[in-house]
Amino acid sequence: MEHLSVRGIHTDWRGTIRSITDDASLPVGYYGPVTHDPALRDHRTTLGAAVHRVCAFIYTPSMNDLVGVVLGAGSSRRLGRPKQTLDFGGQSLLSYVTHDIEAAESLTRIYLVLGGGSEEAQASLDLQRAQIVRNDSYGTGCASSLLAGLDAAGACDAIVMLLGDMPGVSADVIDSVMNAWRDNPTWAAVTEYRGELGHPFVFSAAAFDQLRGLHGDKAVWKIVDNEPVTRVARIAVDRDLPRDIDTWDDYDDVCAQFGFATGQHDRGT
């Protein structure tokens, strides 16, 4: 395949960096397409019958600033009470999930977004390194919590989206996914559990602008469904898909899976 050399950046026709020469002078920053040079922005070349735009990329030698964003601001409408404080193995559900996430060595920072029932939820926590972010707009959907976490994260290489009501996404799962993504970083990635897609989701800094335009619930899933796998990679994990807790049946089933007694007092029975 023909390659292009642009100021020491060697790319194939897709714009994917294949090598960088010693004389290249590039800023270190996020992964993704940029148009920092007008001459590059307007340059075109013909490869076979197709015409492709040449893109320069900011070269990132490592992807080390990976920020966890934990969505824990849900209103728990289907459960009828804040699920964050459900008893789960002798602690609150949110506490159990957060402890697992805090143990992930690949995450440099962690932001836990709270909204509905936030005071009770916060009182149930014993945080080691996660920082709490308030989302007063949680009633508009989970996209608002993602944006609150994105704002808190600031400049970073990527955010790692996790759910506060999904036990089973352990530190070793998170680290395995992040190590695989760092070896081959893409615009975004989703975890694939034995053929089923789930969290964590990874979004490089190049995706942040698109994330800021999301609204409502399930907005991130629309990105996953609509983008090709070359853009939103699938990272395989040889485990069953963890289950999030939205209903009492979910709670009973997940407690049974973990060998925990259900908190009957939580539902008033």
C-alpha atoms as one frame of an Amber mdcrd trajectory, in Angstrom:
protein
   0.000   0.000   0.000   1.270   3.463  -0.880   2.320   5.615   2.062   2.519
   9.373   2.452   5.187  11.275   4.298   4.132  14.569   5.829   6.721  16.433
   7.841   8.177  13.165   9.051   4.774  11.587   9.779   4.371   8.419   7.726
   0.733   7.442   7.249  -1.276   5.079   5.114  -4.261   6.292   3.073  -6.545
   6.171   6.123  -4.384   8.709   7.906  -3.165   6.121  10.409   0.326   6.804
  11.703   2.722   4.014  10.760   6.030   5.607  11.780   7.526   8.934  12.807
  10.977  10.037  11.752  13.477  11.606  14.110  13.192  15.003  12.466   9.467
  15.306  13.174   8.594  18.126  15.529   5.171  17.387  16.973   3.283  18.541
  20.050   2.344  15.882  22.575  -1.392  15.722  23.186  -4.520  13.747  22.511
  -5.080  11.018  19.972  -7.044  12.161  16.968  -7.224  14.135  13.741  -6.309
  17.794  13.718  -5.791  20.435  11.074  -3.030  22.511  12.596  -1.420  23.265
   9.230  -3.484  24.930   6.443  -1.191  23.453   3.818  -1.952  19.966   5.084
  -5.646  20.673   5.495  -6.092  21.411   1.813  -3.659  18.855   0.408  -5.108
  15.880  -1.486  -3.597  12.894  -3.162  -4.997  10.224  -5.483  -4.474   6.581
  -4.481  -5.829   4.285  -7.158  -9.269   5.558  -8.166 -10.044   7.220  -4.842
  -9.187  10.679  -3.599  -8.393  10.923   0.099  -7.731  13.900   2.313  -4.373
  13.859   4.027  -4.713  14.359   7.768  -2.001  15.207  10.244  -2.247  13.683
  13.702  -0.951  14.822  17.033   1.478  12.132  18.025   1.046  10.718  21.508
   3.930   8.492  22.655   1.858   7.075  25.522  -1.708   7.121  26.784  -1.190
   7.522  30.491  -3.782  10.021  31.716  -6.876   7.825  31.695  -9.711   9.224
  33.786 -12.541   7.108  35.161 -16.027   8.636  35.115 -18.515   6.660  37.225
 -22.186   7.394  36.559 -24.040   7.177  39.871 -26.649   9.914  39.592 -29.649
   7.912  38.442 -33.103   8.581  39.888 -33.927   4.835  40.293 -37.472   5.281
  38.980 -38.057   1.578  38.328 -36.798   0.569  41.758 -38.776   3.180  43.649
 -35.882   4.131  45.969 -32.212   5.104  45.537 -30.457   1.980  44.321 -27.060
   3.438  45.160 -27.647   2.596  48.840 -29.014  -0.937  48.412 -27.281  -3.411
  50.703 -24.718  -5.383  48.708 -22.449  -7.710  50.640 -22.600  -5.647  53.810
 -22.030  -2.273  52.168 -23.947  -0.093  49.771 -24.123  -1.104  46.122 -22.367
   2.098  45.071 -19.647   1.579  47.664 -18.991  -1.958  46.404 -18.759  -0.839
  42.781 -16.599   2.188  43.562 -14.091   0.181  45.597 -13.529  -2.104  42.609
 -13.008   0.870  40.306 -10.649   2.610  42.735  -8.428  -0.489  42.686  -7.823
  -0.180  38.921  -4.189   0.841  38.469  -4.728   2.058  34.909  -6.937   4.965
  36.014  -5.023   8.060  37.034  -8.080   9.877  38.386 -11.653   8.883  39.154
 -14.760  11.076  39.290 -17.985   9.729  40.774 -21.028  11.648  39.517 -23.931
  11.828  41.987 -27.393  13.326  41.607 -30.550  11.584  42.806 -30.289  10.649
  46.501 -26.772  12.079  46.562 -26.613  12.867  50.291 -27.614   9.356  51.335
 -25.395   7.840  48.675 -22.384   9.892  49.716 -22.912   8.976  53.368 -22.651
   5.291  52.425 -19.211   5.704  50.819 -15.666   5.384  52.100 -13.797   6.763
  49.124 -10.074   6.169  48.778  -9.298   8.293  45.727 -12.484   8.956  43.778
 -13.748  12.544  43.817 -17.432  13.392  43.902 -19.016  15.514  41.182 -22.581
  16.846  41.537 -25.034  16.681  38.665 -28.192  18.654  39.382 -29.506  17.886
  35.888 -29.575  14.114  36.400 -33.297  13.992  35.617 -32.581  14.791  31.950
 -30.771  11.483  31.402 -27.406   9.835  31.890 -25.765  12.000  29.211 -25.853
  14.906  31.672 -23.827  12.842  34.169 -21.297  11.940  31.512 -20.892  15.614
  30.644 -20.449  16.517  34.319 -17.706  13.920  34.580 -16.142  15.077  31.334
 -16.000  18.648  32.617 -14.391  17.475  35.862 -11.811  15.391  33.995 -10.542
  18.370  32.006  -7.543  17.774  29.751  -6.656  14.068  29.593  -5.862  11.342
  27.088  -9.178   9.526  27.496 -12.144   9.025  29.779 -13.298   5.590  30.884
 -17.061   5.443  31.445 -18.371   3.069  34.107 -21.723   2.509  35.808 -22.308
   2.850  39.538 -25.065   0.215  39.505 -23.063  -2.527  37.762 -21.050  -4.747
  40.107 -18.693  -7.192  38.462 -16.607  -4.744  36.450 -13.563  -5.503  38.559
 -10.211  -3.752  38.639  -8.570  -6.509  36.599 -11.241  -6.162  33.900 -10.709
  -2.400  33.746  -6.923  -2.736  33.648  -7.077  -5.442  30.979  -9.302  -3.310
  28.753  -7.209  -0.193  29.243  -3.913  -1.986  28.598  -5.330  -3.391  25.357
  -6.576   0.036  24.301  -3.264   1.723  25.086  -1.481  -0.826  22.908  -3.741
   0.087  19.983  -5.595   3.336  20.744  -8.688   4.114  18.703 -11.164   6.993
  18.692 -13.248   4.996  21.179 -13.686   1.430  22.409 -16.283  -0.744  24.105
 -15.807  -3.929  26.120 -17.061  -7.167  24.571 -18.015  -9.886  27.055 -18.273
 -13.187  25.154 -20.066 -11.517  22.276 -22.097  -9.015  24.352 -21.157  -5.343
  24.590 -20.840  -3.573  27.914 -18.759  -1.266  30.104 -16.211   0.131  30.453
 -16.465   2.416  27.438 -13.334   4.320  26.430 -13.383   7.670  24.645 -10.182
   9.325  23.475  -9.871  13.084  23.736 -10.667  13.285  20.025 -14.209  12.140
  20.875 -14.882  14.750  23.566 -16.500  17.307  21.260 -18.985  14.726  20.004
 -19.731  13.588  23.565 -20.573  17.158  24.543 -23.413  17.121  22.026 -25.171
  14.121  23.598 -28.548  14.343  25.329 -30.855  12.009  27.230 -30.496   8.309
  28.036 -28.675   5.677  25.960 -27.019   8.437  23.936 -23.595   6.816  24.133
 -25.016   3.542  22.832 -26.101   5.380  19.701 -22.462   6.190  19.026 -21.485
   2.550  19.509 -24.296   1.359  17.236 -23.635   3.884  14.475 -19.841   3.979
  14.277 -17.736   1.298  12.530 -15.552  -1.007  14.603 -12.485   0.646  13.110
 -13.538   3.775  15.005 -15.171   2.218  18.085 -13.097  -0.887  18.727 -14.321
  -3.998  20.541 -11.998  -5.187  23.304 -12.722  -8.801  24.228 -12.978 -10.004
  27.833 -13.523 -13.708  28.482 -16.253 -13.261  31.083 -20.014 -13.056  31.176
 -21.527  -9.615  30.738 -21.999  -7.936  34.150 -25.595  -7.005  34.916 -26.705
  -3.582  36.061 -29.426  -3.232  38.676 -32.586  -1.413  37.626 -35.378  -3.516
  39.197 -35.914  -5.692  42.266 -35.588  -8.773  40.080 -32.192  -7.512  38.923
 -31.175  -6.957  42.535 -32.239 -10.456  43.608 -30.478 -12.090  40.658 -27.203
 -10.179  41.063 -27.117 -10.785  44.821 -27.595 -14.494  44.157 -24.826 -14.427
  41.564 -22.413 -12.917  44.106 -23.627 -15.086  46.982 -24.995 -12.120  48.938
 -28.195 -12.026  50.954 -30.742  -9.527  49.685 -31.614  -6.609  51.931 -35.303
  -7.289  52.453 -35.595  -4.159  54.584 -34.581  -2.093  51.557 -37.920  -2.724
  49.873 -40.035  -2.415  52.991 -40.715  -6.151  53.398
